[in-house]
Amino acid sequence: MSNRLPKKILILGSGGLRIGQAGEFDYSGSQAIKALKEEGIATVLINPNIATNQTDAGMADTLYLQPLNFHTVKKIIAKEKPDGIFLSFGGQTALNLGLELSEKGVLKKYNVKVLGTPIIAIKITEDRELFKNSLTEIDVKIAKSIAVKSPDKAKEAAKKIGYPVMMRSAYALGGQGSAVIEKESELHTKVVEALNGSPQILIEEYLAGWKEIEYEVVRDSADNCITVCNMENFDPMGIHTGESIVVAPSQTLNNHEYHLLREIAIKTVRHIGIVGECNIQYALNPKNGDYRVIEINARLSRSSALASKATGYPLAAVAAKLALGKKLHEIKNAVTQKTSAFFEPALDYLVVKIPRWDIQKLKSAEKRIGTEMKSVGEVMAIGRSFPEALQKAVRMLNIGKIALQNYPGKIDDPADEIAYPTYRRLFAIYDALRNGMSVDTVHEMSKIDKWFLHHLKNITNMEKRIKTKKLNAELLLQAKKMGFSDVAIAHFKRKNPEEIRSLREKWKIKPSVKQIDTLAGEFPAQTNYLYLTYHGTENDIVPSLKKPIIVLGSGPYSIGSSVEFDWCAVNTAKTLRRLNKQTVIINSNPETVSTDYDESDRLYFEELTWERVRDIYEFEQASGIIISMGGQIPNTLSTSLAKAGFKIFGTQAASIDMAENREKFSTLLNDLKIDQPRWARARTFQVAKNFIEKVGYPVLVRPSYVLSGAAMNIVQSEDELEKYLSEATVISVDRPVVISEFITGAKELEIDGVAKNGAIVIQAISEHIENAGVHSGDATIVLPPQRLYLETIRRAKEITAKIVKSLNITGPFNIQFLAKENNLKVIECNIRASRSFPFVSKVTGYNFVEIATEAILNKHKSRDYETLELKHVGIKTPQFSYSRLKGSNPITSVEMASTGEVATLGANYLTAFVSSWLSTEQEIKKKKIILSIGGSSAKTKLLDSVKKLENQGWEIYATEGTHNFLSKAGIAASFLYKISDGLDPNVTGIIERKGVGLIINIPRNGVHNRKTDGFLLRRLAIDNHIPLITNYQIATILLRALSELDLNKIPIKSWQEYIK
């Protein structure tokens, strides 16, 4: 068979993490690359997401950190000449791009074979009309539906089917472009919006209140077919599966329903001709067992990542081997080492997935959830009962909740949130049941199955028992079996969590360590895939004899903590294993590579709480723990670990606390005579005013207690300060606000580094393109710096050395600075790996995490590293998901909003920038631009760039103030009225007609409130998928690139060609 294997395969990645397409594709793509390497096949990967594990040195043989667009991929195919291509491992991005390459003849021209599911089968699953026709051929029921391509046809279809109707988009991701349309007056706007992002939509019957069920199906080229996992959504139809709590295996199906849906799944997958892995989604009528097939994803998906982690069946690795033509019985299950891949897993436990939302961080975003995805991450909990797994999952979310009764925010109307769900519905249901609402009433309002609701009611009853009864051994054991943490029990009993732990130890109430072996213990299998439960009397394993080192992962992906920290954890584990150290990883995120079966000696799919980390540390008799690689969540455990006497590898807890505590760090900087922005902690409005009188406006305000998702903000005047402190936060003796001077026009730079015993081992200095005022996670970052004076760089390094020595840092660190007129001020110091660690590692060619791990273990050998004088430039660009969050204000500020990142390398600043910007799914389709620029300063500074664009043949449109300015400067621009003017020619018309290719809207003095014409223009740009720029520094470099470069002639080089 080896003679028939392709020699070189191209894998398309998924790009920057965004809502609907996140870290699950790093996991599936990484597994695919490993599977191909096992077969001796050369791999070429295209993925600009520099933070991923699959873009690591040693993964793909050739890596292109390049945009995932037709033009770029076509050039790479011509250069690399692969024999085959994988389209199933990069989400909807890879699938759509593969279809375009096929339709435009590129694959045929270069003789590239689509491996796995053929193109015709992909089209059937993506094109709504073909899908409907195909399933009708085999008498499989689908929702009554009509595919349309215009608002008029949609109107006719809705009338024929009858309101309410469900609208779905073809070739879409995460439910984008879908909606429930209640009446005809809502239809036109929603259909136009959906057709902006998709060539075709489906109007179908709305199956309100039906259950949503999923099956993961695997089929080989010999027509062998199995179902690997079935899953049930807690929420009924109408809530996207990515927004729903999901339980595996299903809990409320009867035997007939389970087998009927399984048989239909196999029949359908065989008929369509899928080879590899796919996901099939059903609606199931809870009253009579009637069903409808909703959709099929002919690729690895979010659900398949969850199913892999829930069952221990390595779906992505198996799918890769099947795509090569292997049969299921020929593939060994690498998890169990005992079985082939031709078996259906059996589970003797239950898994609960809960999405993680960050909607509250985008103040004006719509809070309701529905048919379109809005969640940014998810957690997976394993237990032996639904209550145990559910409560564990709630704590894993890292939203500061110790139990279901800790409702995030203020409850205005629980009934409203149950009937018209927001991201807080689970907590609203619990609150309602706790306060006397019946299970029947909640079911009637939510259509959630009563089986789940009765379990929630049982949890409320247990909460009451804990509060009112004497805590004895029997009650404590029952509470632990229902998933209550020591902290929650202590809270209810008004005790200290340590007292509860002491009682548990006294009464010998300890969790058991259990294996996931995919076989429900039916056959002996040794796996390293573990979880803890109180429903057990013995452990499946014994503690390791080698005194392992524990590495804490990063938990759920969220805004501010994403795949870059998973990269850090994985590289830490790899380095430890290379150094012959036994490694234990603890993490709760099913989308990650760190929770893959082969990345550590033992994997605990568990919560990153002090109670659980301590349970595992004590059971494993670990030699120590590394907390500096998983972002902020592990770092917060430093004090508890130190108090318990556990060994922290790397910088010690006292130093971490000194860097994290604002007062202590400020005192340290003063002692070291290092400048910092002036700041004060204000407990009254008058104190705040007095401080601002000294430093002047604008100021940066950080609340300690937040209402309505408000957080950091730049305040320009006393009126704004009053408004902010009355509406957005609470100021009091107990809840002070921190006010810092804001330095207008300052540059921001940061140093990522590794130290050993207070001496720097390696450091890289990078520069933000945007001026201060944009969160570092949303900034466009360049390495090596392009606009810094050598003296500024020298001073930054000198200050860094002082801080590192004073804190006696060993391991990773990140220090952020403000620079203005060669004066440097330190903003903060993080004694952990930062989100830019993968970026600096892959741009310089030195793995900072590997170096940090060696330093932590005192194994690092001294050498010189060159990180400043590079022969190329790397630029990291944020990936936003504004199109998913209706009503959000698409503008960068001090509060982070991006969901992911990309980065590319180039021979110079301009080519690196434009490649990186295009990698965030930007495409300029017309040489026509709308300019709407606030403030005379920004207009004047952009004038030369606009003149160059005009000379290049660009058509320029401008709103009133900008138009007047350009006219006086002799630039011919077409005048457009603002949206609120209601007159033609209006920006609305030209944007909705897709009449322009780029929009630049720069608010005056950082004013970007909702409801202004600027806000409406920005939303219009996002909702119509037209590239939008809102920052002056980014506008300057992009306009320069557009006027000086031919975007079709930018050289395309692999990462290996840059890093020699």
Beta strands, then each sheet from edge to edge (+ up, - down):
strand 1: 8-12
strand 2: 42-46
strand 3: 62-64
strand 4: 84-86
strand 5: 113-114
strand 6: 145-148
strand 7: 165-169
strand 8: 179-181
strand 9: 201-205
strand 10: 211-219
strand 11: 225-233
strand 12: 246-248
strand 13: 276-284
strand 14: 291-297
strand 15: 350-356
strand 16: 377-383
strand 17: 512-515
strand 18: 529-533
strand 19: 549-552
strand 20: 583-587
strand 21: 602-605
strand 22: 624-626
strand 23: 679-682
strand 24: 699-703
strand 25: 713-715
strand 26: 737-741
strand 27: 747-756
strand 28: 759-768
strand 29: 781-783
strand 30: 811-820
strand 31: 823-830
strand 32: 873-879
strand 33: 900-906
strand 34: 928-933
strand 35: 955-958
strand 36: 974-975
strand 37: 998-1002
strand 38: 1028-1029
sheet 1: 3+ 2+ 1+ 4+ 5+
sheet 2: 6+ 9- 7+ 8-
sheet 3: 14+ 13- 10+ 11- 12+ 15- 16+
sheet 4: 17+ 18- 21- 20- 19- 22-
sheet 5: 23+ 26- 24+ 25-
sheet 6: 31+ 30- 27+ 28- 29+ 32- 33+
sheet 7: 36+ 35+ 34+ 37+ 38+
end
